[in-house]
Amino acid sequence: MDNFRKVQLRVPAGNLKAVEAAIENGADAVYVGFDSASNLRNYSGINLSHDDLVKGADLAHRANKEFYVVINSYPQASELKDSFEAVKYAYEAKADAIIVSDMAVMEFVKSNFPELEMHLSVQVGCTNAEVINFYRDEFGITCAVLPRVLTVDEVAEIAKGTDVDIEVFVMGSLCTAYSGRCNASQYITGESTNSRGVCTSPKFLEFTPEENLLFVKLNNVTLNEFDFGKVNASPSLSKCVSRCGSEVVSESGPDGWPNSFIVNKRHVCKGQFVNKKTGKKDYLLHSHVILDTLPILPELIKAGVTAFKVEGRQRPSAYSAGTARILREAIDLYYSNPKTYQVKENWLKEIDGMFEEMDHSVGAYMGR
């Protein structure tokens, strides 16, 4: 087959253990964040230090894999130095590419580190080939991550209109907003999601027990409440909260505290609110679904994408390992015989465990 190139699998990692797990389970590339507000998952307990960036890149390169650093926040004037510093550290660590969104950062790279490859972050929100080609011509972008609002046909049209590599999300959380451009958290906390580096800032987050209930609050606004019995009974790969009033993402936590299922409900869009018309409480803004494109994996490959991206740098190493393993097997199965490809039952069971048995969705890919 002329010019054959197998679609790449790119998996997130929040620490060195996750980097290793992703590589060992079949990822072609691992993407991480630097420990600063230079990226949009600036949570305590995840992201890599300067030394860990070097170690992570070395782990990847020794396995003949690629290593990317995410620098995708939109910094205010006083914060731009954080992004520039992250660029320098990524370069020193010999990262294969950085994933960027802000034009000032792109210009800084172009002027100071022209050999450092740049990928366009999903935060840019590219939905046509013309804007991708603009970033290619002006800044030398070599890959564009598309937002999760496009259909497969639209993805194919974009891929045909540019020689820039196209990357799409295939698994992970779904955002109710366009490319993460959401003001809901900012409305409650006063801090911008895209400049401060977090969708829901941990310093405004509280887990408050009252009698037999656990309340999840953001800046004293109650988002969710749970019965302690249901909290302890819910399956989980990790427990992510260690004490009231602060959030720590880790591999494990003490018994009796809400697990990752509960922590995933900390966002405003996933809060339970009363419908004044019906008087009932429900998830009004965002139903609890996961992006799972295994059923349409062939369609995405045929659309001409270069890489599949897994969402979730804030998740534990078991997630990096599990998503890499499942998608590696699925991709290889497709290429071994495209005509007989089908989703395996054990893949779905494992995904259910990682996402607390949320409903599966292909998002907008097959139609809005």
N, C-alpha and C positions, 0 to 999 in steps of 0.2 A: 504494500500500500504506500503510495507516494506521500512524502511529507507527513507520515503518520506520527502523531504525538498523543500519548495517552493522557487523559485528564489527570491533573495533579490533585492530591488530597492535602489540604492545609488545616492543621489542628491547633487549637489554642492551648496555652499553658500559663499557669499563674505562679509556678515555682519550678525549681530544677527537677524535682521528682516528677512533675507533670511533663516536663520536656522529655525526660527519659522514657516515661510511659508512652507518650505519643509516638516517639521514634521506634520503640520496640514493637509497637502494635501496627506499624504500617504507614504512618504519616510520611508524606514526601517533604513536607515543610512544617515547621512549628513557628507560631507567632506569639510574641510575648510583649509585655509593657515594661517600661522603665519605672522605677519606684519614685514617681513624682506626678504632678498634675498635668504632665505632658500627654497623658492618655485618658480615655474616657472610662476607665475602670480603675480609678485611683482609690481603691479600698485598702484599709489596713489589713496586712497579712498576705496580700498577693502582690505581684509584680516583682521584678528582679532588680537587685542592686547592681552597681557597676561591675563588681567582681563576678556576680552571678551571670551577668550578660556574657562575659568572657567565657565562663565555664559552660553556659548553655550553648553558645555558638560552637565551642569546641566539641561538645557532645554531638551536636548535629552534624558537624563537618566530618568527624571521625566515622560516622555512620553513612556518609555520603548523602546527607539530607541538607535542606536549606533552613536558614534561621532568619526570621524577620522581627523587626522591632516596631511596635505601634506608637506613633507620635501624632495623634489625631484629634487633640482638643483644639478649641479656638481660643487662644490665650489673649488676655487683656494686655495692654502695653507693658505693665509692670511684670507680667508673667512670661513674656516671650523668651526671657533668658532660660527658663526651665526647658522649653522646647529645644532651644539651640544647644543647651547642655546635653539633652537626651540624644540629639543628632551626633554630637561629638562622641558620646559614649558608645552609640551604636556603631559608629565608624571604627572606633578603637577596638571594639569587640569583633570586628570583621563580619558584621551582619551582612547577609546577602542582599537585603533590601530593607527600607523603612516604609511604613504605611502612613501616609500623611494626608492632611485635609486643608491646612492653612497655607495660603499663598506666600506669606512671609517666610514660613519655614521652607517651602519649596525653593524660594529665591535664595535663601541662606545656603541650602544644600547645593544648588546649581553654582553658586559663586565660590563656595569654599570646599565642597567635597563632590566635584562633578562625576567622579567614578562611582559614587554611592547610588545604587538603583533606588528609584522611588515608585511606590504603588499608590494609587489614588484610593483613599479611604471611602467606605460606604457613606461616611458623614458628608461627603461632598454632594451626594445625591444625584449622580449622573444617570440620566434616563434617555440619552440619545448619543449617537456616535459623534456628532459635531462638537459637543462640549468635551468629550474625551480627547478628541483630536486637538482641541485647543490646548489642553494641559500637556499633551504630547509635544506639540510644537513649541510651547512657551517654556516648559520646565523639564521636558524629557521623560515624562511618565511612561512606564513600560507595561503597567497593568492597572486595570480599574475594577474595583469591587462594586458591583451593582446593588442598589437598594432592593429591599424585599417587597416592592410594590409592582413589579413587572410580570407580565405573562411570559410563557416560554417563547411565543411568537415574537414578542417585543425584544426579548433577549437575543434571539436569532437575528433580528433585524439590526440590532446594535453591533453584534459580532461581525456581520457582513460589511458594516460601514467603517470599520477601523482595523488597523493592523496591531493595535494595542491588545495585549492579552486581557481576556474577560474572566472575572472570578465571580461566582455566585454562592450565596448561602444555601446549604443543603440540610442542615440540622441545627437545632438549638431553640432559643426563645424567639418568640415573635413580638415585635414592637407594634403598638397600636398607632404610633405616629410615623410620619414620613421620614425615613432614614434617621430615626432617633431624635428628630427635631421637635421636642416636646416641652411645653411650658407648664405642665401640671405640677411638677415638683417645685419649679421656680415660684409658682403662684403661692404655694404653701410655705416655702422656706426663704424665699427672696434670693436664692443663689441659682445662677444659671447652670443648667446641665452641661452645656457644651463648652463653657469656659472654666468651670470649677472642676470638671473632670469626673463627676459621678452623677448617675441618674437620680439616686436618692442618697443624699449625704449622710454618712453614719452618725455625724455629730448631732443631727436632728432626730435620729431614730431611737425609739424606746420600746422595750419589751416589758410591759408592766403586768405582773400577776395580781389579780384581785379575786379573792376567794377561790373558786374553781375555774376561773377564766384567765386567759392570757390575752392581753391587749397589745396589738402592734400599732404604735403611734408615730406619726411624723410631725415634728414641731407641735406636739400636743393635739394634733388632729388624728382621731382614731380611724385607721384604715381597715383593720380586721380584728375580730375577736375569736378565740378558739377555746374549746373545752380541753382542759389539761389531759384528760383521758385519751382524747383523739390525737393530741399532739404526740403523746408517748407511743401510741399504737401505729402511727404513720410510718411506713417504710422509708428508709433513707440510706444513701451512700455516705453521707457525712453529716455531722452536727456542727452547725456554723455559728452558734451564738453562745457566748460563755457567761455573760452577765447582763443585768439590766442596764440600759442606757448606753451600751456600746456594742459595736458589731465587730467580731473577729472571724475572718474566714480561715478555717484550718482543716486539717485532715480529720480531726475528731474533736469532740467536746464532752463535757460532763453530762451524765444522765439527768433527765428531768427538764432539760431545756429544749426549746423548739428546734427541730431539725431543718434541713435545707428546704423542705416543703413549705414550712412556715416562713422562712427567710425570703423565699421567692415571692411571698405575698406582701413584701415591704414597700412595693412601688405603688404610687397613687393610682395608676391605671388598673392595678389588680386589687384594689380595695373593694370592700363590700359597702354599698350605699343603699339607702332607702329610696325606692321608686315612689314618689309622691302620688302617682296616679293609682298604683296598685297597693301601696302601703307595705310592700314586701321588700326585703333586703336581698340584693343580688349583686353579682359582678357586672356592673352596668357598662363599664368602659372597655373591658378586655376579658374575653372568656379565656379560661385556662387551657390553652392548647400549645402544642409544640410543633415546630417546623420539622417535618419528616418527609423528605422527598424520595425515599427509597422506591415507592411505586412508580415515580416518573423519572427515575435516574436516566433511563435510555433517552427520553425526550430532551433532557438537559444536555446530554452529551451530543446528541444530534444537532442541537442548537448552535454548537460551535464554541462552547465555553472552554477555557483553558484549565480552570481550577475550580474545585469544590471547597467551600469554606465552612467550617464548623464554628458556631458561635459559642462563647462561654469561657473567657479567660478567668472568671471569678470562681469557677467550679473546681472540685478536687481532682487529684491525679487519676482517680478511678474513672472519671468522666472522660478525660483525655484519652485514656487507654481504651475504654469501651467504644466511644464513637469512632476512634481510629480503626479499631479491629473490625467493627461492623461494616464501615464504609470501605475499608480496604478489601474485604471479602466481596462486597457487593460490586465494586468497580471491577475487580479482577474477574468475577463471575460474568459480568456483562461482556467484557472483552474476549473471554474464552469462547462465548457463543451468544451473540446478541439476540438471536431468535428465540432462545430458550430461557432468557433471563426472567426470574420471578423472585419476589420477596420471600425470604425464609421466615418461618414462624419463630424460630429462636432469636432472630434479630429483633423482632417486635417485643418479645418478652424481656429481653435485656434493656431495650430502650425504655419500656414501661418502668423498669426498676430505677433507671437513672433519672427519669422525669416524674417520679411519683405517680405513675399511671394516669397522666394527663391525656386528653384526647389528641390524636394525631391529625395534622393538617398539612396540605401542600401549599398553604398560603395563597398568594395571588397567581401562582404560576399557571394554573389551568383556567384562569378567569377570575375577575374580581367579583 
